[in-house]
Amino acid sequence: MSEQRYGEWVAVRRDGFVAELVLDRPKAMNAVSSEMARSIAAACAALSEDRDVRAVVLTSTHERAFCVGADLKERNSLTDAEMMRHRPVSRAAYTGVLELPMPVIAAVHGYALGGGFELALSCDVIVADPTAVVGLPEVSVGVIPGGGGTQLLPRRVGAARAAELIFSARRVAAAEAHALGLVDRLTAEGEDRAEALELARGIAANSPVGVRAAKKALRLGQGLDLRAGLEVEDAAWRTVAFSGDRAEGVAAFNEKRPANWPGE
């Protein structure tokens, strides 16, 4: 396994075709400061360009928190002008995770609140253990979810449910979060990272060309009517139909052997 640091508080660990994007600011429960936001964005930019990465797992080194959201101590010290300059930096961290071309799995334990939950919502799948507490409490401090929460949450749970959760600013414990669809898998305590990595390894065993195209079709098709969505799917199909991965997949199936994906 290899590790590369991006600033002081973000790391990327590589193990075969799976990368782990690690939030590592334990003294602040991974509160996202300007510096940490830049590091997340930089790590995501590097991952996006790495064709050998087939799946990413977003994890935390803190025992009691995934991420508690924006660094409010830093925010309290900013002038209005500094807040405006900070906004693109903050957005780049969340869009960096959201726009990763390969599947991304969040491994959540403890607090995932505000921007922390928005980082998880930016992933394709959220795995959580029973200690997880999620929520978007921004209106309780006079702002709104600004890392994609008002758009990503209704796509998960519907407009009315998202409105109730955002307007009330309430925190949701793991069992209810799973029942509501706020998280996708509930594990035994302390097993969120292990299960997320296992899921990522299973994904990485499939065609990287096919998986990336499927993710693109899923993302671009959201919110479209069926006819338009099927056109998105057809365009994605055309990008894989004549690929080396398709040829290898068919050959491996007929020869009853594991595929050796060329990734192109």
N, C-alpha and C positions, 0 to 999 in steps of 0.2 A: 504494500500500500504506500502511495506517495501523498505528500501534503504540500500545498502551496498557500501562503498567507496573502491576504489582500488587506493591507493595513493591519491595525492591531487586533481587530475584533471579528474578522471573517476569515474562514479558511475553506479550501476545497480539497477534499481527500478523494483520491482515485483508487479504485480497486477493480481492475478489469474494465468492463464497459460501464460500470456504475460510478457516478460521482456523488459525493456527499457535500452539500453546501451547508457549512456549519456556522451558526450564530454563536459567537464566543465572547460575549461581554458580560460575564457572570456577576460582576459587582453592581451592575445596573439592571439585572434581569433582562438583558438584551434590549433595553430601551434604544430606539433607533435615533441616534444623533446625526448631525450632518456628515460627520466623518464616516460613521458606520453606513449611512445610506450610500455614500460614494463607493465604499468598499463592496457593498452588495451589488451595486450596478456594475462595477468593474469585474467582479467575479462572474456575473451573469453574461457579460459581454464575451469573456474568455470562453465560457462554457458553450455559448451559442456558436462559436466558431470551431469548436472541437468535434469533428465528425466521428471520433472514436467513442464519444459519450452517448450512450443509448438511453439512459434514464438517470434522473437526479433525485436525491432525497434531501429535503430541507430539514435540518435538525438543530438542536440546541444543546449546549454543554451545561446549562443550568439545571440543577436537580428539580427545582420547583417552578420553572417558567420556560415556556417556549419563547415568548416575546411579549412584553407588556405594552408595546406600542411606541409612540413618539416619545422622545426625551423631553418631558415637560419642563424639567429644570432648565435645559438649554433654551427651549421655546420662551420661557418666562423672561429670559435676558435679552431677547431679540427685539429690535425696533421694528416698526411696520415695514420700513424699507428692507431690513434684513430678512424679515419674514417672506417678502416677495422674492428676494434672491434665493432664499432657501427652498422655495416651492419646487422649482424644476429638479433640484437635487433630490428631494424627497420622492417626487414622482418617478424618477429614473430607477429608484430601487424597486418599487412595486412593479412597474412595467417591465423591468429587467427579468423578474421572476415570471411574470405573466406571459412574456413573449419568448421564453425559452422554447426552442423547436421540438425538443424531446419531452416525453412525459416527465412530470415532476410530482413527487409525493411528499406531503408534509407529515412529519412525525411529531405529534403534539402531546405534551404532558404539561401539567400545571397551567399557569395563566397564559392564554393567548387572547389578548385584549386589544381593541382598537387596531392600530396598525399592525400589531402582532397577528391578530386574526385575519387581517387583510392580506398579509403575506401568505398565510395558509390558504385563504380563498383564491389566491393567485395560482395555486397549484392545481393539478388535475384531480388528485385524490388526497383526502385527509385521513390519516390513521391516528387514532388517539387512544390514550390509556385512561383508566378511571379517574385519575387525578385532574384531567383536563377541565378547564373552565374557560369558556369562550364568550365573546360578546363584542359589540360595537358601542361603547359607552360615550362616544364623542359629544353628543348633545348635552351630557351632564357637565361638561366643562366649556360649553359655549361654542363649539365648532361642529362640524359634521364629519362623517367618515370621508377621508380624502385620499385613501390609497386604493380606491376601487370598490369600497364596500357597498355603496348605494347601487352599484351596477352588478357586482358579482353575487351578492347575497340573494337578490330576487331571482337570479338565474338558477340558483340552487333550490330555493324553498318557496318561490312564488312571491308576488308583490305584496299581498296582505301580510303574510308571515314576516317578511323582511321589514315591512313598515312597523309592525308591532315590536319587533326586536330593536330596531334603530330608534324609534320614538321613545321607547321605555328605557333604553340604555341598560337593560338588565343583563346580568351575567348568567350564563347557562352552563350547568354542570354536565359532565360527560354523558350520563345515561340519557338525559333529555336531549342533549345535542345530537346524539346518535338517532334517537327516535324522530327528531325533526329534520334530519338530513343535513345538519350543520357539519357533521363529520361522517365519514363513510364506513370506517371500520373501528370497532372498539376492541382493544386487546386486554390481556392481563396487565396488571400494574407493572410498569417498568419495561414493557415489551414493545412499546410503540416504535422505537428505532429499529429493533431487530425485525419486526414484521414489515415495516416499510422497506427496509433493505432487501428482505426476501422477495417482496412483491416487485421491487425494482429489478432484481436479478432475473425473475421470471419474464418481465417485459423485455429485458435486454437480450433474452434468448431468441426473440422473434426478429423478423426482418426490420432493420433500422429504417430502411426506406419506407416500408409499409407502415410502420408505427408513426413515423413523422408525418406521413401523408394523411393517415387517419386522424391524428391530432389536429392538423390544419383543417381538415374537412369538418370535424366536430366544432372547432372554434368559429370558423367562418360561417357555418350554417346556422349558428344560434340566432334566433329571432327572425329568420327568414320564413316566408311561406314555403309549403312543401315543394312546389315546383322549382322555386329558386334554390332551395336547399339541395334538391336532387342534381341541379346543374353544378353546384359546388362539389358535390360528391363525384360527379362524372369527371370534372376537371382534375380532381385529386387522383381518381382512378387512372387517368391518362398519364399521370406522372410516374406511376409505378408499373403500368401494364407491360412496358418494354424495357424494364430495368434489369440490371444484372441480378438483383435480389429475386425478382420473379422467376427468372430462368433457373437460378440455383434452387429456389424453393420447390419448383415443380420437379426438377431433377432429383433432389434429395428425397422427396416424397415417393417417387417411382422406384428409386434405388433403395428405399427403406433404410436411410442413414440420416444422421443429424445434418442440418444445413450448415454450410460454411459461408455466411453472408458476405458478399463483397462490399455491401453498404453503398451501392451506387446503381 
